[in-house]
Amino acid sequence: MNVKNIRQDFPILKRKVNGKRLVYLDSTATSQKPKQVIEAITDFYETYNANVHRGIHKLSEEATEHYESSRKKIAAFISARPDEIVFTRNATESINLVANSLDWKKGDEIVTTIMEHHSNIVPWLELKDQGMKVKFVDINDDGTLKMEQFGKLITKNTKLVAVTGCSNVLGTINPLAEISKIAHDNKSLLLIDAAQSAAHTKLDVAAINADFVAFSGHKMLAPTGIGALFAKKSLLEKMKPFMKGGDMIKEVTTESATWNDVPYKFEAGTPNVAGAIGFGAAIDYINRIGIDSIRQHEKELIGYALKLAEKEKKMTFYGTKHIEERAGILTFNFENIHGHDVATILDQEGIAIRSGHLCAQPLMSRLSINSACRASFYLYTTEEEIDILFDAFKNVRKVFRID
Ligand SMILES: Cc1ncc(COP(=O)(O)O)c(C=O)c1O
């Protein structure tokens, strides 16, 4: 993988921030976009902008063709069928779709984990009002899941096991095949929140036997406002639509309506056509580099960062040190200093990191903290940028007088 060449594809990386070169270490929040994606979106607006699935005219046909071609690319990327891919706005909407569309009954249980992002917790908590129960698998001290708890928490009432492919805080890559087996042995469905994993590790929904997978385009080189839900076709066919309106119907009278085939049944209203086309271009880009090469690069980066971390004093670094189970996410705290203060100092050096509760308050409570700093890496990140980060820690130490 030639990172120098890859960086040439990302115009924003040439930017200066506060007079310094931009060191973008916030790809977990959203990735930067290569010019191939930006150009695909521009091309849509400049040459074939039209609504999809409606017009008979040429532009509409072209727009529909590109929109559906993106669906095929996304499906192939995760070894699914195109009619098992529903376009959504993001992973959050995909998870909400499942929460709103499954045929829940009172007493059903959802088993999730304490390391989840709010998007994979709050939609389930909302179901408690209807008599559902939510249970949480805990983590070990190294930030890996207490796998033995799945077997204990899953009961005959467990309708769904909802687990992240990768923690957006700890960087733990979870053993999805193993979790899938436990879930299915108990006749539970498995939902994978792949917001953080889809762009970084190979995901084969058929091999894992996932029932649902939620992910966001913007974390994988695509624009914001476009995401996808994978769901097994047999499940999609049984589920009721979450949103209703144009394009998702077969026939409407003044009395009632019948639903379109899947996946269109779940795509009410004009979709984000430009976003979907950008998503397709992003998948092309990732495929051209190769997801395994991306993973290898990130493994090297996190290994490098963890080595540098060993030398730091009065700091806590969270998560496992086993890079086989670890994504390119480095979450840390300086003793007694709020994450926002650290992020502000780093920003002055042109370094973009995330700070705060990282949309994972239950995990923050579990770790007995209320905020943390997170530096995250992607295919364009270099070891030199990690050096710049660790070098900038000296400024933090100077300002807060930490020896
Ligand atoms: C693990 C995880 N799940 C879900 C989400 C939600 O993604 P989005 O805001 O794109 O819906 C995020 C976002 O950071 C995440 O890290």
The ligand as an SDF file (V2000), in Angstrom:
LIG
                    3D

 16 16  0  0  0  0  0  0  0  0999 V2000
  -19.6920    1.9000   16.7300 C   0  0  0  0  0  0  0  0  0  0  0  0
  -20.5750    2.9640   16.1770 C   0  0  0  0  0  0  0  0  0  0  0  0
  -21.8590    2.6970   15.9460 N   0  0  0  0  0  0  0  0  0  0  0  0
  -22.6960    3.6020   15.4320 C   0  0  0  0  0  0  0  0  0  0  0  0
  -22.2620    4.8570   15.1280 C   0  0  0  0  0  0  0  0  0  0  0  0
  -23.2250    5.8400   14.5770 C   0  0  0  0  0  0  0  0  0  0  0  0
  -22.8620    6.2120   13.2960 O   0  0  0  0  0  0  0  0  0  0  0  0
  -23.6970    7.3370   12.5450 P   0  0  0  0  0  0  0  0  0  0  0  0
  -23.6030    8.5480   13.4000 O   0  0  0  0  0  0  0  0  0  0  0  0
  -23.0050    7.4820   11.2450 O   0  0  0  0  0  0  0  0  0  0  0  0
  -25.0780    6.8150   12.4300 O   0  0  0  0  0  0  0  0  0  0  0  0
  -20.9350    5.2080   15.3710 C   0  0  0  0  0  0  0  0  0  0  0  0
  -20.4580    6.5810   15.1080 C   0  0  0  0  0  0  0  0  0  0  0  0
  -19.4220    7.0030   15.5730 O   0  0  0  0  0  0  0  0  0  0  0  0
  -20.0650    4.2400   15.9050 C   0  0  0  0  0  0  0  0  0  0  0  0
  -18.7870    4.5080   16.1490 O   0  0  0  0  0  0  0  0  0  0  0  0
  1  2  1  0
  2  3  1  0
  2 15  2  0
  3  4  2  0
  4  5  1  0
  5  6  1  0
  5 12  2  0
  6  7  1  0
  7  8  1  0
  8  9  2  0
  8 10  1  0
  8 11  1  0
 12 13  1  0
 12 15  1  0
 13 14  2  0
 15 16  1  0
M  END
$$$$
